[in-house]
Amino acid sequence: MAATKPKNVYKIMFHNNGNTYELHAREISQNAMYAFVEVADIIFGERSQVVVDPADERLKAEFSGVKRTYIPLHSIIRIDEVEKEGPNRVMEGTENNVTPFPMPVPPGKSD
């Protein structure tokens, strides 16, 4: 019997409406939708935990029913492949000390 390969886990940090989000997901890719990163199979903490994390519950509600989400490239702070999932969180009103990359020019367009 062959051992099953563990699925990758990614930590995605991005800006959204003045807050910094940190999500854990099993799938990320740069899709055909230009200048967006596709995030699918978002991982949330187990409901069997005794301690309930309000930030995780807030994100569960926000992403309820979402199969995949598309995050603009200019909002991404970083994407890390990690060994195991951690808590998802929203850091409200975090000061933006990261300068975003300039928006890329779509292929075939020039000034």
PDB file as gemmi writes it, atoms N, CA and C in Angstrom:
CRYST1    1.000    1.000    1.000  90.00  90.00  90.00 P 1                      
ATOM      1  N   MET A   1       0.843  -1.177   0.000  1.00  0.00           N  
ATOM      2  CA  MET A   1       0.000   0.000   0.000  1.00  0.00           C  
ATOM      3  C   MET A   1       0.889   1.242   0.000  1.00  0.00           C  
ATOM      4  N   ALA A   2       0.671   2.119  -0.967  1.00  0.00           N  
ATOM      5  CA  ALA A   2       1.494   3.318  -1.108  1.00  0.00           C  
ATOM      6  C   ALA A   2       1.063   4.376  -0.105  1.00  0.00           C  
ATOM      7  N   ALA A   3       2.047   5.054   0.444  1.00  0.00           N  
ATOM      8  CA  ALA A   3       1.761   6.135   1.395  1.00  0.00           C  
ATOM      9  C   ALA A   3       1.216   7.332   0.625  1.00  0.00           C  
ATOM     10  N   THR A   4       0.217   7.978   1.196  1.00  0.00           N  
ATOM     11  CA  THR A   4      -0.331   9.152   0.535  1.00  0.00           C  
ATOM     12  C   THR A   4       0.546  10.356   0.813  1.00  0.00           C  
ATOM     13  N   LYS A   5       0.757  11.127  -0.232  1.00  0.00           N  
ATOM     14  CA  LYS A   5       1.586  12.328  -0.107  1.00  0.00           C  
ATOM     15  C   LYS A   5       0.782  13.404   0.610  1.00  0.00           C  
ATOM     16  N   PRO A   6       1.345  14.012   1.670  1.00  0.00           N  
ATOM     17  CA  PRO A   6       0.602  15.069   2.358  1.00  0.00           C  
ATOM     18  C   PRO A   6       0.391  16.261   1.425  1.00  0.00           C  
ATOM     19  N   LYS A   7      -0.771  16.877   1.549  1.00  0.00           N  
ATOM     20  CA  LYS A   7      -1.062  18.046   0.716  1.00  0.00           C  
ATOM     21  C   LYS A   7      -0.270  19.249   1.209  1.00  0.00           C  
ATOM     22  N   ASN A   8       0.101  20.098   0.274  1.00  0.00           N  
ATOM     23  CA  ASN A   8       0.818  21.327   0.624  1.00  0.00           C  
ATOM     24  C   ASN A   8      -0.112  22.268   1.386  1.00  0.00           C  
ATOM     25  N   VAL A   9       0.485  23.059   2.250  1.00  0.00           N  
ATOM     26  CA  VAL A   9      -0.249  24.090   2.981  1.00  0.00           C  
ATOM     27  C   VAL A   9       0.466  25.416   2.733  1.00  0.00           C  
ATOM     28  N   TYR A  10      -0.307  26.431   2.372  1.00  0.00           N  
ATOM     29  CA  TYR A  10       0.244  27.747   2.085  1.00  0.00           C  
ATOM     30  C   TYR A  10      -0.346  28.783   3.035  1.00  0.00           C  
ATOM     31  N   LYS A  11       0.497  29.714   3.466  1.00  0.00           N  
ATOM     32  CA  LYS A  11       0.048  30.854   4.268  1.00  0.00           C  
ATOM     33  C   LYS A  11       0.097  32.071   3.359  1.00  0.00           C  
ATOM     34  N   ILE A  12      -1.052  32.719   3.183  1.00  0.00           N  
ATOM     35  CA  ILE A  12      -1.168  33.862   2.297  1.00  0.00           C  
ATOM     36  C   ILE A  12      -1.465  35.097   3.136  1.00  0.00           C  
ATOM     37  N   MET A  13      -0.634  36.123   3.026  1.00  0.00           N  
ATOM     38  CA  MET A  13      -0.860  37.395   3.720  1.00  0.00           C  
ATOM     39  C   MET A  13      -1.156  38.450   2.661  1.00  0.00           C  
ATOM     40  N   PHE A  14      -2.261  39.204   2.870  1.00  0.00           N  
ATOM     41  CA  PHE A  14      -2.641  40.223   1.902  1.00  0.00           C  
ATOM     42  C   PHE A  14      -3.424  41.343   2.571  1.00  0.00           C  
ATOM     43  N   HIS A  15      -3.457  42.488   1.885  1.00  0.00           N  
ATOM     44  CA  HIS A  15      -4.209  43.657   2.359  1.00  0.00           C  
ATOM     45  C   HIS A  15      -5.618  43.593   1.797  1.00  0.00           C  
ATOM     46  N   ASN A  16      -6.594  43.975   2.643  1.00  0.00           N  
ATOM     47  CA  ASN A  16      -7.984  44.044   2.204  1.00  0.00           C  
ATOM     48  C   ASN A  16      -8.716  45.078   3.061  1.00  0.00           C  
ATOM     49  N   ASN A  17      -9.189  46.140   2.443  1.00  0.00           N  
ATOM     50  CA  ASN A  17      -9.947  47.192   3.131  1.00  0.00           C  
ATOM     51  C   ASN A  17      -9.245  47.729   4.373  1.00  0.00           C  
ATOM     52  N   GLY A  18      -7.965  48.009   4.273  1.00  0.00           N  
ATOM     53  CA  GLY A  18      -7.222  48.595   5.380  1.00  0.00           C  
ATOM     54  C   GLY A  18      -6.767  47.614   6.441  1.00  0.00           C  
ATOM     55  N   ASN A  19      -7.075  46.337   6.275  1.00  0.00           N  
ATOM     56  CA  ASN A  19      -6.659  45.297   7.219  1.00  0.00           C  
ATOM     57  C   ASN A  19      -5.686  44.347   6.538  1.00  0.00           C  
ATOM     58  N   THR A  20      -4.938  43.616   7.338  1.00  0.00           N  
ATOM     59  CA  THR A  20      -4.065  42.576   6.810  1.00  0.00           C  
ATOM     60  C   THR A  20      -4.671  41.225   7.155  1.00  0.00           C  
ATOM     61  N   TYR A  21      -4.892  40.421   6.140  1.00  0.00           N  
ATOM     62  CA  TYR A  21      -5.457  39.083   6.309  1.00  0.00           C  
ATOM     63  C   TYR A  21      -4.350  38.052   6.235  1.00  0.00           C  
ATOM     64  N   GLU A  22      -4.487  37.004   7.022  1.00  0.00           N  
ATOM     65  CA  GLU A  22      -3.584  35.863   6.955  1.00  0.00           C  
ATOM     66  C   GLU A  22      -4.458  34.615   6.861  1.00  0.00           C  
ATOM     67  N   LEU A  23      -4.397  33.942   5.712  1.00  0.00           N  
ATOM     68  CA  LEU A  23      -5.195  32.745   5.474  1.00  0.00           C  
ATOM     69  C   LEU A  23      -4.283  31.554   5.202  1.00  0.00           C  
ATOM     70  N   HIS A  24      -4.783  30.370   5.510  1.00  0.00           N  
ATOM     71  CA  HIS A  24      -4.085  29.135   5.172  1.00  0.00           C  
ATOM     72  C   HIS A  24      -4.947  28.371   4.177  1.00  0.00           C  
ATOM     73  N   ALA A  25      -4.308  27.869   3.116  1.00  0.00           N  
ATOM     74  CA  ALA A  25      -5.046  27.173   2.071  1.00  0.00           C  
ATOM     75  C   ALA A  25      -4.200  26.039   1.514  1.00  0.00           C  
ATOM     76  N   ARG A  26      -4.863  25.115   0.850  1.00  0.00           N  
ATOM     77  CA  ARG A  26      -4.164  23.973   0.248  1.00  0.00           C  
ATOM     78  C   ARG A  26      -3.804  24.204  -1.214  1.00  0.00           C  
ATOM     79  N   GLU A  27      -4.462  25.154  -1.867  1.00  0.00           N  
ATOM     80  CA  GLU A  27      -4.194  25.393  -3.281  1.00  0.00           C  
ATOM     81  C   GLU A  27      -4.033  26.884  -3.559  1.00  0.00           C  
ATOM     82  N   ILE A  28      -2.984  27.228  -4.295  1.00  0.00           N  
ATOM     83  CA  ILE A  28      -2.817  28.584  -4.820  1.00  0.00           C  
ATOM     84  C   ILE A  28      -2.279  28.470  -6.231  1.00  0.00           C  
ATOM     85  N   SER A  29      -2.641  29.422  -7.069  1.00  0.00           N  
ATOM     86  CA  SER A  29      -2.098  29.442  -8.427  1.00  0.00           C  
ATOM     87  C   SER A  29      -2.318  30.818  -9.035  1.00  0.00           C  
ATOM     88  N   GLN A  30      -1.543  31.092 -10.064  1.00  0.00           N  
ATOM     89  CA  GLN A  30      -1.771  32.304 -10.832  1.00  0.00           C  
ATOM     90  C   GLN A  30      -2.615  31.856 -12.010  1.00  0.00           C  
ATOM     91  N   ASN A  31      -3.853  32.221 -11.988  1.00  0.00           N  
ATOM     92  CA  ASN A  31      -4.821  31.739 -12.947  1.00  0.00           C  
ATOM     93  C   ASN A  31      -4.778  32.563 -14.224  1.00  0.00           C  
ATOM     94  N   ALA A  32      -5.641  32.199 -15.147  1.00  0.00           N  
ATOM     95  CA  ALA A  32      -5.753  32.913 -16.413  1.00  0.00           C  
ATOM     96  C   ALA A  32      -6.299  34.329 -16.213  1.00  0.00           C  
ATOM     97  N   MET A  33      -6.911  34.590 -15.045  1.00  0.00           N  
ATOM     98  CA  MET A  33      -7.403  35.935 -14.760  1.00  0.00           C  
ATOM     99  C   MET A  33      -6.179  36.790 -14.423  1.00  0.00           C  
ATOM    100  N   TYR A  34      -5.800  37.621 -15.361  1.00  0.00           N  
ATOM    101  CA  TYR A  34      -4.555  38.380 -15.262  1.00  0.00           C  
ATOM    102  C   TYR A  34      -4.495  39.226 -13.991  1.00  0.00           C  
ATOM    103  N   ALA A  35      -3.344  39.201 -13.320  1.00  0.00           N  
ATOM    104  CA  ALA A  35      -3.020  40.014 -12.142  1.00  0.00           C  
ATOM    105  C   ALA A  35      -3.780  39.590 -10.883  1.00  0.00           C  
ATOM    106  N   PHE A  36      -4.222  38.343 -10.822  1.00  0.00           N  
ATOM    107  CA  PHE A  36      -4.875  37.804  -9.634  1.00  0.00           C  
ATOM    108  C   PHE A  36      -4.235  36.477  -9.257  1.00  0.00           C  
ATOM    109  N   VAL A  37      -4.223  36.189  -7.958  1.00  0.00           N  
ATOM    110  CA  VAL A  37      -3.790  34.887  -7.454  1.00  0.00           C  
ATOM    111  C   VAL A  37      -5.043  34.153  -6.992  1.00  0.00           C  
ATOM    112  N   GLU A  38      -5.192  32.932  -7.454  1.00  0.00           N  
ATOM    113  CA  GLU A  38      -6.348  32.107  -7.093  1.00  0.00           C  
ATOM    114  C   GLU A  38      -6.022  31.325  -5.826  1.00  0.00           C  
ATOM    115  N   VAL A  39      -6.895  31.401  -4.824  1.00  0.00           N  
ATOM    116  CA  VAL A  39      -6.722  30.686  -3.558  1.00  0.00           C  
ATOM    117  C   VAL A  39      -7.939  29.780  -3.383  1.00  0.00           C  
ATOM    118  N   ALA A  40      -7.688  28.474  -3.187  1.00  0.00           N  
ATOM    119  CA  ALA A  40      -8.780  27.514  -3.029  1.00  0.00           C  
ATOM    120  C   ALA A  40      -8.509  26.608  -1.843  1.00  0.00           C  
ATOM    121  N   ASP A  41      -9.546  25.968  -1.363  1.00  0.00           N  
ATOM    122  CA  ASP A  41      -9.477  25.025  -0.244  1.00  0.00           C  
ATOM    123  C   ASP A  41      -8.873  25.698   0.993  1.00  0.00           C  
ATOM    124  N   ILE A  42      -9.530  26.787   1.420  1.00  0.00           N  
ATOM    125  CA  ILE A  42      -9.096  27.522   2.609  1.00  0.00           C  
ATOM    126  C   ILE A  42      -9.279  26.627   3.829  1.00  0.00           C  
ATOM    127  N   ILE A  43      -8.275  26.591   4.707  1.00  0.00           N  
ATOM    128  CA  ILE A  43      -8.280  25.716   5.879  1.00  0.00           C  
ATOM    129  C   ILE A  43      -8.689  26.523   7.107  1.00  0.00           C  
ATOM    130  N   PHE A  44      -9.676  26.011   7.827  1.00  0.00           N  
ATOM    131  CA  PHE A  44     -10.105  26.629   9.082  1.00  0.00           C  
ATOM    132  C   PHE A  44      -9.882  25.644  10.210  1.00  0.00           C  
ATOM    133  N   GLY A  45      -9.774  26.154  11.448  1.00  0.00           N  
ATOM    134  CA  GLY A  45      -9.574  25.308  12.620  1.00  0.00           C  
ATOM    135  C   GLY A  45     -10.716  24.327  12.796  1.00  0.00           C  
ATOM    136  N   GLU A  46     -10.434  23.229  13.458  1.00  0.00           N  
ATOM    137  CA  GLU A  46     -11.447  22.212  13.712  1.00  0.00           C  
ATOM    138  C   GLU A  46     -12.496  22.737  14.680  1.00  0.00           C  
ATOM    139  N   ARG A  47     -13.753  22.405  14.437  1.00  0.00           N  
ATOM    140  CA  ARG A  47     -14.845  22.820  15.313  1.00  0.00           C  
ATOM    141  C   ARG A  47     -14.812  22.092  16.652  1.00  0.00           C  
ATOM    142  N   SER A  48     -14.069  20.995  16.736  1.00  0.00           N  
ATOM    143  CA  SER A  48     -14.037  20.227  17.980  1.00  0.00           C  
ATOM    144  C   SER A  48     -13.147  20.863  19.044  1.00  0.00           C  
ATOM    145  N   GLN A  49     -12.470  21.966  18.691  1.00  0.00           N  
ATOM    146  CA  GLN A  49     -11.601  22.623  19.658  1.00  0.00           C  
ATOM    147  C   GLN A  49     -12.430  23.197  20.804  1.00  0.00           C  
ATOM    148  N   VAL A  50     -11.891  23.136  21.993  1.00  0.00           N  
ATOM    149  CA  VAL A  50     -12.577  23.680  23.160  1.00  0.00           C  
ATOM    150  C   VAL A  50     -12.554  25.201  23.122  1.00  0.00           C  
ATOM    151  N   VAL A  51     -11.422  25.778  22.740  1.00  0.00           N  
ATOM    152  CA  VAL A  51     -11.278  27.227  22.674  1.00  0.00           C  
ATOM    153  C   VAL A  51     -11.687  27.699  21.278  1.00  0.00           C  
ATOM    154  N   VAL A  52     -12.602  28.663  21.217  1.00  0.00           N  
ATOM    155  CA  VAL A  52     -13.066  29.203  19.946  1.00  0.00           C  
ATOM    156  C   VAL A  52     -12.324  30.507  19.675  1.00  0.00           C  
ATOM    157  N   ASP A  53     -11.704  30.600  18.508  1.00  0.00           N  
ATOM    158  CA  ASP A  53     -10.971  31.800  18.120  1.00  0.00           C  
ATOM    159  C   ASP A  53     -11.925  32.732  17.365  1.00  0.00           C  
ATOM    160  N   PRO A  54     -12.244  33.918  17.917  1.00  0.00           N  
ATOM    161  CA  PRO A  54     -13.194  34.808  17.255  1.00  0.00           C  
ATOM    162  C   PRO A  54     -12.733  35.268  15.869  1.00  0.00           C  
ATOM    163  N   ALA A  55     -11.424  35.469  15.689  1.00  0.00           N  
ATOM    164  CA  ALA A  55     -10.919  35.895  14.384  1.00  0.00           C  
ATOM    165  C   ALA A  55     -11.146  34.801  13.347  1.00  0.00           C  
ATOM    166  N   ASP A  56     -10.893  33.543  13.730  1.00  0.00           N  
ATOM    167  CA  ASP A  56     -11.103  32.428  12.816  1.00  0.00           C  
ATOM    168  C   ASP A  56     -12.583  32.286  12.489  1.00  0.00           C  
ATOM    169  N   GLU A  57     -13.446  32.472  13.481  1.00  0.00           N  
ATOM    170  CA  GLU A  57     -14.895  32.387  13.260  1.00  0.00           C  
ATOM    171  C   GLU A  57     -15.362  33.509  12.327  1.00  0.00           C  
ATOM    172  N   ARG A  58     -14.787  34.698  12.487  1.00  0.00           N  
ATOM    173  CA  ARG A  58     -15.133  35.827  11.615  1.00  0.00           C  
ATOM    174  C   ARG A  58     -14.763  35.512  10.166  1.00  0.00           C  
ATOM    175  N   LEU A  59     -13.572  34.946   9.964  1.00  0.00           N  
ATOM    176  CA  LEU A  59     -13.141  34.598   8.614  1.00  0.00           C  
ATOM    177  C   LEU A  59     -13.973  33.449   8.041  1.00  0.00           C  
ATOM    178  N   LYS A  60     -14.351  32.480   8.888  1.00  0.00           N  
ATOM    179  CA  LYS A  60     -15.231  31.393   8.428  1.00  0.00           C  
ATOM    180  C   LYS A  60     -16.526  31.969   7.890  1.00  0.00           C  
ATOM    181  N   ALA A  61     -17.082  32.945   8.612  1.00  0.00           N  
ATOM    182  CA  ALA A  61     -18.329  33.565   8.165  1.00  0.00           C  
ATOM    183  C   ALA A  61     -18.112  34.353   6.877  1.00  0.00           C  
ATOM    184  N   GLU A  62     -17.003  35.084   6.792  1.00  0.00           N  
ATOM    185  CA  GLU A  62     -16.729  35.892   5.602  1.00  0.00           C  
ATOM    186  C   GLU A  62     -16.525  35.031   4.364  1.00  0.00           C  
ATOM    187  N   PHE A  63     -15.878  33.878   4.522  1.00  0.00           N  
ATOM    188  CA  PHE A  63     -15.584  33.013   3.384  1.00  0.00           C  
ATOM    189  C   PHE A  63     -16.527  31.813   3.307  1.00  0.00           C  
ATOM    190  N   SER A  64     -17.643  31.876   4.005  1.00  0.00           N  
ATOM    191  CA  SER A  64     -18.633  30.806   3.978  1.00  0.00           C  
ATOM    192  C   SER A  64     -19.166  30.625   2.560  1.00  0.00           C  
ATOM    193  N   GLY A  65     -19.133  29.408   2.067  1.00  0.00           N  
ATOM    194  CA  GLY A  65     -19.641  29.115   0.733  1.00  0.00           C  
ATOM    195  C   GLY A  65     -18.700  29.477  -0.400  1.00  0.00           C  
ATOM    196  N   VAL A  66     -17.509  29.971  -0.090  1.00  0.00           N  
ATOM    197  CA  VAL A  66     -16.544  30.356  -1.130  1.00  0.00           C  
ATOM    198  C   VAL A  66     -15.703  29.139  -1.500  1.00  0.00           C  
ATOM    199  N   LYS A  67     -15.768  28.728  -2.765  1.00  0.00           N  
ATOM    200  CA  LYS A  67     -14.944  27.609  -3.233  1.00  0.00           C  
ATOM    201  C   LYS A  67     -13.516  28.067  -3.484  1.00  0.00           C  
ATOM    202  N   ARG A  68     -13.394  29.229  -4.107  1.00  0.00           N  
ATOM    203  CA  ARG A  68     -12.077  29.813  -4.382  1.00  0.00           C  
ATOM    204  C   ARG A  68     -12.229  31.325  -4.421  1.00  0.00           C  
ATOM    205  N   THR A  69     -11.167  32.008  -4.064  1.00  0.00           N  
ATOM    206  CA  THR A  69     -11.186  33.468  -4.093  1.00  0.00           C  
ATOM    207  C   THR A  69     -10.003  33.945  -4.929  1.00  0.00           C  
ATOM    208  N   TYR A  70     -10.141  35.124  -5.501  1.00  0.00           N  
ATOM    209  CA  TYR A  70      -9.107  35.696  -6.349  1.00  0.00           C  
ATOM    210  C   TYR A  70      -8.623  36.981  -5.693  1.00  0.00           C  
ATOM    211  N   ILE A  71      -7.341  37.023  -5.381  1.00  0.00           N  
ATOM    212  CA  ILE A  71      -6.754  38.166  -4.679  1.00  0.00           C  
ATOM    213  C   ILE A  71      -5.865  38.931  -5.665  1.00  0.00           C  
ATOM    214  N   PRO A  72      -6.046  40.248  -5.779  1.00  0.00           N  
ATOM    215  CA  PRO A  72      -5.203  41.037  -6.696  1.00  0.00           C  
ATOM    216  C   PRO A  72      -3.728  40.947  -6.296  1.00  0.00           C  
ATOM    217  N   LEU A  73      -2.868  40.842  -7.297  1.00  0.00           N  
ATOM    218  CA  LEU A  73      -1.423  40.732  -7.041  1.00  0.00           C  
ATOM    219  C   LEU A  73      -0.906  41.882  -6.188  1.00  0.00           C  
ATOM    220  N   HIS A  74      -1.397  43.092  -6.416  1.00  0.00           N  
ATOM    221  CA  HIS A  74      -0.874  44.242  -5.680  1.00  0.00           C  
ATOM    222  C   HIS A  74      -1.277  44.224  -4.201  1.00  0.00           C  
ATOM    223  N   SER A  75      -2.209  43.351  -3.807  1.00  0.00           N  
ATOM    224  CA  SER A  75      -2.615  43.240  -2.407  1.00  0.00           C  
ATOM    225  C   SER A  75      -1.803  42.209  -1.636  1.00  0.00           C  
ATOM    226  N   ILE A  76      -1.137  41.316  -2.340  1.00  0.00           N  
ATOM    227  CA  ILE A  76      -0.388  40.231  -1.714  1.00  0.00           C  
ATOM    228  C   ILE A  76       0.866  40.785  -1.038  1.00  0.00           C  
ATOM    229  N   ILE A  77       1.078  40.402   0.219  1.00  0.00           N  
ATOM    230  CA  ILE A  77       2.304  40.751   0.931  1.00  0.00           C  
ATOM    231  C   ILE A  77       3.309  39.623   0.746  1.00  0.00           C  
ATOM    232  N   ARG A  78       2.847  38.384   1.013  1.00  0.00           N  
ATOM    233  CA  ARG A  78       3.723  37.232   0.828  1.00  0.00           C  
ATOM    234  C   ARG A  78       2.905  35.954   0.815  1.00  0.00           C  
ATOM    235  N   ILE A  79       3.484  34.918   0.217  1.00  0.00           N  
ATOM    236  CA  ILE A  79       2.907  33.578   0.209  1.00  0.00           C  
ATOM    237  C   ILE A  79       4.012  32.634   0.640  1.00  0.00           C  
ATOM    238  N   ASP A  80       3.759  31.863   1.698  1.00  0.00           N  
ATOM    239  CA  ASP A  80       4.738  30.905   2.205  1.00  0.00           C  
ATOM    240  C   ASP A  80       4.156  29.500   2.128  1.00  0.00           C  
ATOM    241  N   GLU A  81       4.975  28.530   1.734  1.00  0.00           N  
ATOM    242  CA  GLU A  81       4.581  27.135   1.877  1.00  0.00           C  
ATOM    243  C   GLU A  81       5.041  26.715   3.264  1.00  0.00           C  
ATOM    244  N   VAL A  82       4.113  26.241   4.102  1.00  0.00           N  
ATOM    245  CA  VAL A  82       4.415  25.911   5.486  1.00  0.00           C  
ATOM    246  C   VAL A  82       4.174  24.428   5.735  1.00  0.00           C  
ATOM    247  N   GLU A  83       4.701  23.916   6.840  1.00  0.00           N  
ATOM    248  CA  GLU A  83       4.570  22.496   7.144  1.00  0.00           C  
ATOM    249  C   GLU A  83       3.183  22.127   7.629  1.00  0.00           C  
ATOM    250  N   LYS A  84       2.538  23.021   8.379  1.00  0.00           N  
ATOM    251  CA  LYS A  84       1.182  22.741   8.849  1.00  0.00           C  
ATOM    252  C   LYS A  84       0.409  24.041   8.964  1.00  0.00           C  
ATOM    253  N   GLU A  85      -0.908  23.910   8.980  1.00  0.00           N  
ATOM    254  CA  GLU A  85      -1.738  25.112   9.046  1.00  0.00           C  
ATOM    255  C   GLU A  85      -1.656  25.757  10.414  1.00  0.00           C  
ATOM    256  N   GLY A  86      -1.902  27.035  10.431  1.00  0.00           N  
ATOM    257  CA  GLY A  86      -1.928  27.799  11.667  1.00  0.00           C  
ATOM    258  C   GLY A  86      -3.233  28.568  11.733  1.00  0.00           C  
ATOM    259  N   PRO A  87      -3.345  29.483  12.667  1.00  0.00           N  
ATOM    260  CA  PRO A  87      -4.596  30.238  12.789  1.00  0.00           C  
ATOM    261  C   PRO A  87      -4.752  31.247  11.656  1.00  0.00           C  
ATOM    262  N   ASN A  88      -5.962  31.368  11.150  1.00  0.00           N  
ATOM    263  CA  ASN A  88      -6.285  32.431  10.206  1.00  0.00           C  
ATOM    264  C   ASN A  88      -6.618  33.659  11.041  1.00  0.00           C  
ATOM    265  N   ARG A  89      -6.265  34.832  10.537  1.00  0.00           N  
ATOM    266  CA  ARG A  89      -6.534  36.023  11.332  1.00  0.00           C  
ATOM    267  C   ARG A  89      -6.636  37.270  10.469  1.00  0.00           C  
ATOM    268  N   VAL A  90      -7.235  38.278  11.059  1.00  0.00           N  
ATOM    269  CA  VAL A  90      -7.329  39.602  10.457  1.00  0.00           C  
ATOM    270  C   VAL A  90      -6.695  40.565  11.436  1.00  0.00           C  
ATOM    271  N   MET A  91      -5.701  41.295  10.971  1.00  0.00           N  
ATOM    272  CA  MET A  91      -5.061  42.295  11.804  1.00  0.00           C  
ATOM    273  C   MET A  91      -5.625  43.640  11.370  1.00  0.00           C  
ATOM    274  N   GLU A  92      -6.509  44.191  12.191  1.00  0.00           N  
ATOM    275  CA  GLU A  92      -7.241  45.390  11.815  1.00  0.00           C  
ATOM    276  C   GLU A  92      -6.372  46.632  11.872  1.00  0.00           C  
ATOM    277  N   GLY A  93      -6.546  47.468  10.848  1.00  0.00           N  
ATOM    278  CA  GLY A  93      -5.887  48.761  10.814  1.00  0.00           C  
ATOM    279  C   GLY A  93      -4.385  48.699  10.884  1.00  0.00           C  
ATOM    280  N   THR A  94      -3.788  47.617  10.401  1.00  0.00           N  
ATOM    281  CA  THR A  94      -2.334  47.515  10.464  1.00  0.00           C  
ATOM    282  C   THR A  94      -1.712  48.549   9.549  1.00  0.00           C  
ATOM    283  N   GLU A  95      -0.657  49.111  10.035  1.00  0.00           N  
ATOM    284  CA  GLU A  95       0.042  50.131   9.275  1.00  0.00           C  
ATOM    285  C   GLU A  95       0.727  49.482   8.085  1.00  0.00           C  
ATOM    286  N   ASN A  96       0.565  50.072   6.929  1.00  0.00           N  
ATOM    287  CA  ASN A  96       1.145  49.519   5.710  1.00  0.00           C  
ATOM    288  C   ASN A  96       2.576  50.003   5.560  1.00  0.00           C  
ATOM    289  N   ASN A  97       3.524  49.161   5.915  1.00  0.00           N  
ATOM    290  CA  ASN A  97       4.928  49.523   5.759  1.00  0.00           C  
ATOM    291  C   ASN A  97       5.565  48.741   4.616  1.00  0.00           C  
ATOM    292  N   VAL A  98       4.720  48.148   3.763  1.00  0.00           N  
ATOM    293  CA  VAL A  98       5.195  47.406   2.606  1.00  0.00           C  
ATOM    294  C   VAL A  98       4.809  48.185   1.364  1.00  0.00           C  
ATOM    295  N   THR A  99       5.783  48.494   0.514  1.00  0.00           N  
ATOM    296  CA  THR A  99       5.497  49.184  -0.735  1.00  0.00           C  
ATOM    297  C   THR A  99       5.124  48.154  -1.779  1.00  0.00           C  
ATOM    298  N   PRO A 100       3.929  48.259  -2.374  1.00  0.00           N  
ATOM    299  CA  PRO A 100       3.523  47.260  -3.357  1.00  0.00           C  
ATOM    300  C   PRO A 100       4.314  47.402  -4.650  1.00  0.00           C  
ATOM    301  N   PHE A 101       4.415  46.293  -5.372  1.00  0.00           N  
ATOM    302  CA  PHE A 101       5.029  46.326  -6.690  1.00  0.00           C  
ATOM    303  C   PHE A 101       4.169  47.187  -7.600  1.00  0.00           C  
ATOM    304  N   PRO A 102       4.784  47.840  -8.591  1.00  0.00           N  
ATOM    305  CA  PRO A 102       3.961  48.565  -9.564  1.00  0.00           C  
ATOM    306  C   PRO A 102       3.107  47.565 -10.337  1.00  0.00           C  
ATOM    307  N   MET A 103       1.953  48.015 -10.788  1.00  0.00           N  
ATOM    308  CA  MET A 103       1.065  47.125 -11.531  1.00  0.00           C  
ATOM    309  C   MET A 103       1.741  46.689 -12.824  1.00  0.00           C  
ATOM    310  N   PRO A 104       1.707  45.385 -13.115  1.00  0.00           N  
ATOM    311  CA  PRO A 104       2.329  44.897 -14.347  1.00  0.00           C  
ATOM    312  C   PRO A 104       1.524  45.311 -15.576  1.00  0.00           C  
ATOM    313  N   VAL A 105       2.220  45.466 -16.683  1.00  0.00           N  
ATOM    314  CA  VAL A 105       1.583  45.797 -17.952  1.00  0.00           C  
ATOM    315  C   VAL A 105       1.165  44.483 -18.607  1.00  0.00           C  
ATOM    316  N   PRO A 106      -0.098  44.368 -19.023  1.00  0.00           N  
ATOM    317  CA  PRO A 106      -0.534  43.123 -19.664  1.00  0.00           C  
ATOM    318  C   PRO A 106       0.307  42.828 -20.910  1.00  0.00           C  
ATOM    319  N   PRO A 107       0.554  41.548 -21.193  1.00  0.00           N  
ATOM    320  CA  PRO A 107       1.342  41.190 -22.378  1.00  0.00           C  
ATOM    321  C   PRO A 107       0.719  41.773 -23.652  1.00  0.00           C  
ATOM    322  N   GLY A 108       1.574  42.314 -24.520  1.00  0.00           N  
ATOM    323  CA  GLY A 108       1.115  42.834 -25.799  1.00  0.00           C  
ATOM    324  C   GLY A 108       0.671  44.280 -25.766  1.00  0.00           C  
ATOM    325  N   LYS A 109       0.639  44.900 -24.590  1.00  0.00           N  
ATOM    326  CA  LYS A 109       0.243  46.311 -24.500  1.00  0.00           C  
ATOM    327  C   LYS A 109       1.462  47.139 -24.158  1.00  0.00           C  
ATOM    328  N   SER A 110       1.610  48.257 -24.828  1.00  0.00           N  
ATOM    329  CA  SER A 110       2.714  49.172 -24.516  1.00  0.00           C  
ATOM    330  C   SER A 110       2.251  50.598 -24.758  1.00  0.00           C  
ATOM    331  N   ASP A 111       2.955  51.517 -24.170  1.00  0.00           N  
ATOM    332  CA  ASP A 111       2.600  52.947 -24.320  1.00  0.00           C  
ATOM    333  C   ASP A 111       3.328  53.574 -25.466  1.00  0.00           C  
TER     334      ASP A 111                                                      
END                                                                             
